[in-house]
Amino acid sequence: MDKSLLTSLATGNFITEGSSVIITGATGCGKSYLASALGHQACMLGYKVAYYNVQKLMRKTRIARIDDSIDKFFDKTSKTDLLILDDFGLTHLENNNNSILWNS
């Protein structure tokens, strides 16, 4: 990873700019570690951060829809400045899962 890019990300400017950061790489190369570090740094800078493993997030949204707390869940999540979705590519999104996440 480019040191100047990492230094730039550590400032948190990507959050205020509304930019997305996608971290890719081979299994075990430190993607989750880097995402956690950026989230920790964002917290240190005073930002509100939510970190979710996508598979667990899907489960959580299914349960929230069943117990009718989905609006509360999305309200809470929308108040974060930085949303980190980990292991996104490892989850198979089925048609019914898509509606759970995006049709609130």
C-alpha positions, 0 to 999 in steps of 0.5 A: 500500500502506498504510504501517502495514500494511507496517510491521506486516509488517516486524516479522515477527509474521505469521510467529510468528502463522502467518498467511499474506500474499497479495500481489496486483496488476497485472503489474509493480507490485512484488509479487515485489519486496515478497515478496523484501523481506519475505523479506529482512527475515525473514532479518534477524530470524533466520527461515529463509526459502525463496523459490520461483517456483511453476513452478520448484518444480513442476519441482523436485518432479517431479525430486525424485520421480523421483530419490527425494529428495522426502522430503529436499526436503520435510523441508528445506522444512518447516524454514523459518519463511517459505515464499514462493511467487512467481508462483503464479497464473501456473502451470496446476495439472494433476491430476498436478501436484497429486499431486506437490506435496501427496501426499508 
